[in-house]
């Protein structure tokens, strides 16, 4: 068995855990323990969250699926005209 620990501000921890767990079957062989606590090092009295996952020793469990991001074009794309480009904020 292996252990994976996610810790930090509650929203960062939940995002990291959800990204890791995406596409994985969290069956009875996977143990998940959560612990929330007040952490005085964070501003505005934010809550720290720790998620401990104990899972089988399998390479499938060690991977985090890549997240889709917006494409970045370093060079102009020939089929797009400058007049068609709209910049939004």
C-alpha positions as CSV (number, residue, x, y, z in Angstrom):
1,X,0.0,0.0,0.0
2,X,1.1,3.6,-0.7
3,X,0.0,6.9,0.8
4,X,-0.6,10.2,-0.9
5,X,-1.1,13.4,1.2
6,X,-2.8,16.6,0.0
7,X,-2.5,19.5,2.3
8,X,-2.9,23.3,2.4
9,X,-5.7,25.8,2.2
10,X,-9.0,23.9,1.8
11,X,-9.8,25.1,-1.7
12,X,-6.2,24.3,-3.0
13,X,-6.3,20.9,-1.3
14,X,-9.7,20.0,-2.7
15,X,-8.6,21.0,-6.3
16,X,-5.4,19.0,-6.0
17,X,-7.3,15.9,-4.7
18,X,-10.0,16.2,-7.4
19,X,-7.5,16.5,-10.2
20,X,-5.7,13.4,-8.9
21,X,-8.9,11.4,-8.3
22,X,-10.3,12.2,-11.8
23,X,-10.8,8.9,-13.7
24,X,-9.9,6.7,-10.8
25,X,-12.3,4.2,-9.2
26,X,-12.3,5.0,-5.5
27,X,-13.3,1.5,-4.3
28,X,-13.2,-0.1,-0.9
29,X,-9.5,-0.8,-1.3
30,X,-8.8,2.9,-1.2
31,X,-8.9,4.6,2.2
32,X,-9.5,8.4,2.4
33,X,-9.1,10.3,5.6
34,X,-9.7,14.1,5.9
35,X,-8.8,16.5,8.6
36,X,-9.8,20.2,8.7
37,X,-8.2,22.6,11.2
38,X,-7.7,26.2,11.9
39,X,-4.2,27.2,10.9
40,X,-3.0,30.6,12.3
41,X,-0.4,31.0,9.5
42,X,-3.1,31.7,7.0
43,X,-4.7,35.1,6.7
44,X,-8.3,35.7,7.3
45,X,-8.6,32.7,9.6
46,X,-8.7,30.3,6.6
47,X,-9.1,26.6,7.2
48,X,-6.3,24.2,6.4
49,X,-7.4,20.8,5.0
50,X,-5.4,17.6,4.9
51,X,-6.5,14.6,2.8
52,X,-4.7,11.3,3.2
53,X,-5.3,8.6,0.6
54,X,-4.0,5.1,1.1
55,X,-4.1,3.2,-2.1
56,X,-2.7,0.0,-3.8
57,X,0.8,0.0,-5.2
58,X,0.0,0.4,-8.9
59,X,1.4,3.0,-11.3
60,X,-2.2,4.0,-12.2
61,X,-2.6,5.5,-8.7
62,X,0.6,7.6,-8.9
63,X,-0.5,9.6,-12.0
64,X,-2.4,12.8,-12.1
65,X,-4.3,13.3,-15.4
66,X,-3.2,16.5,-17.2
67,X,-5.8,19.3,-17.1
68,X,-7.1,20.9,-20.3
69,X,-5.8,24.5,-20.8
70,X,-6.4,27.1,-23.4
71,X,-4.0,26.7,-26.4
72,X,-1.1,29.1,-26.6
73,X,0.0,30.2,-30.1
74,X,3.5,31.5,-30.3
75,X,3.3,32.1,-34.0
76,X,0.4,33.5,-36.1
77,X,-2.0,30.9,-37.5
78,X,-2.4,31.4,-41.2
79,X,-6.1,30.9,-41.5
80,X,-7.0,33.6,-38.9
81,X,-7.1,37.2,-40.1
82,X,-6.1,40.0,-37.7
83,X,-9.5,41.6,-38.3
84,X,-11.2,38.5,-36.9
85,X,-9.3,38.5,-33.6
86,X,-11.1,39.9,-30.6
87,X,-9.4,40.5,-27.3
88,X,-11.4,40.0,-24.2
89,X,-10.5,40.5,-20.6
